[in-house]
Amino acid sequence: MISDQNLQKTPLYEKHVSLKARMVPFGGWDMPVQYEGILAEYQQTRTLASLFDTCHMGEFFVEGDCVKSGLDHLVSMTIADMPLKTCRYGFLLNEQGGVIDDLIVFRQAFEKWFIVVNASTISKDAQQFKKHLTSASSFKDLSPSTGKLDLQGPLARNILSSLVEDIKKLDYYTFDFFDLFGQNVLISRTGYTGELGYEIYYPAEKIGQVWDALLKFKEVKPAGLGARDVLRLEVGYSLYGHELSDDITPLEAGLERFIDFNKDFIGKTALLKQKQEGLKRKSVGLISESRRSPRAEQKLYDASGKEIGVMTSGTFSPSLQKGIGLGMVEPSLAEKGKTIYFGNDTNKEPAVVSGKLFYKKGSLKN
Amino acid sequence: MDIENDLLYTKEHEWVSLEDNIATVGISDYAQEALGDITFIELPSVDDEIDQFGQLASVESVKAASDIFSPISGKIIEVNADLESEPGLINKSPYDKGWIAKIEISDPEEASNLMTAEEYQNFLEAEG
């Protein structure tokens, strides 16, 4: 158990405490897991709008030519053809093809790149960037000075447009700079919930006023990491440290669409080899046949009781009223519709292999 | 947090009400709050014989699974089947609609191993 003294606090820590949030350690940070309750915060996000403190996440800035800077070689996805003010999701890989982190690259200008990374991986990501970026680039870790809020839910656009009128022009996975309380700040139409939503990057020391202003809307309530995890799992998004890790490749995670094999990048040789040899395990969705939920690290079994894999994430799905999850299994068993079992040596519960989009009615692209 | 006065409590945060030789069992307001939204319960079967502090039921919340222990030994004579379709009743009404099982008490003396409401209150405060 990490003692509280070692945990980092976001600039909104005191606000969470005064809202009586339950605080938990997450990726080295003391974060709100819930305020009112996970299910209430889940419903709020699916039907109205929720505000998430995501100040813990990391932000880098790279300046330089896409290829000459070394950036293109660092990330798995195509970035050379990115239009200005668009975002793209992909991976930072090690030489073995394992995932150092999943990240989003924002193209601010032809040679200016803003990169958003996970909280727990900031230092190893920065190390990898510094190691592989060339002298034709500059690198800055903006994480300590950058605050971040996620406003997510079907009403997010209407709400944010009363503070930032032009926000309506943002399409999914694009961003721009907007005036918000006298600061010119980056706002992107991205998120981690499967709902229409925005991520607001704001100077850390001043982000409290944005938090307060958004919570003044009666349609907005704060939501914690508990609801965030249920929301992301219902739309099959990966969580670093669970579905993705230094030992899991994007091919195993079923995320090949974020890899551009037509360019050179770190890890490419290993991934090509893995493709050629065939996968030994593959990520699948699972729907429990009951209200019992699978949990991360539980084992998976076939009908004969043979161990065939492991759960990477699991939760109760409020929209399906059943347990759901993501797991890694032998590819021969990764067939949709197949019944497999989650649990332990003494207690096994049936679940059906499925796609990863468990909730299909999200407002994401509205 | 709500602690009902005329109930007895366990260190695992179950409550029991004793009437003649019948015990009604549930979990305390503290326990439901700590577990968070309960999404599943595995109830015991009627006629099961159960030991004091032995496993009575298991519950799952959105994020975790936990066991519930029996405050008293005896035979299960009724379970709250409403919880199977609506386990959230335990959160909404831990001392009333969220009761879990009724037990025919085999040894009334065991009640001396349980805490009164006042003792439970002190126990919670000591636990911090």
Interface residues (C-beta under 8 A of the other chain):
Chain A: Q34 G37 I38 L39 G226 D229 V230 S290 R291 R292 S293 R295 T315 F316 G323
Chain B: G36 D37 T39 F40 E42 E60 S61 V62 K63 A64 A65 P87 G88 N91
